[in-house]
């Protein structure tokens, strides 16, 4: 996808991911990892855009953030220019599956 994207599309993509990452860091702390991009839609980059990022779900293992970018088109109408849904995780606390595996791990049997 990035190989064929126009330069302005790549910039808009980076700004959407940056907005999502900033929101995830506010909630999870500085150490976050983007683990999944569920959906992303890039329409057009405008001179002035507003980015809104919100947490839509959170569990012990991850956080799902949605981002919407909007702006005014040439006619002065508000329009959506980009949207995305991302999952972030942190490695400061192991996930339940990793914690279970570590608890069951016995190096003496290896």
Buried (B, 14 or more C-beta within 10 A) or exposed (E): EEEEEEEEBEEBBEBBBEBBBBBBBEEBEEEBEBEEBEEBEBBBBBEEBEBEBEBEEEEEBBBBBBBBBBBBEEEEEEEEBBBBBBBBBBEEEBBEEEEEEEEEEEEEEE
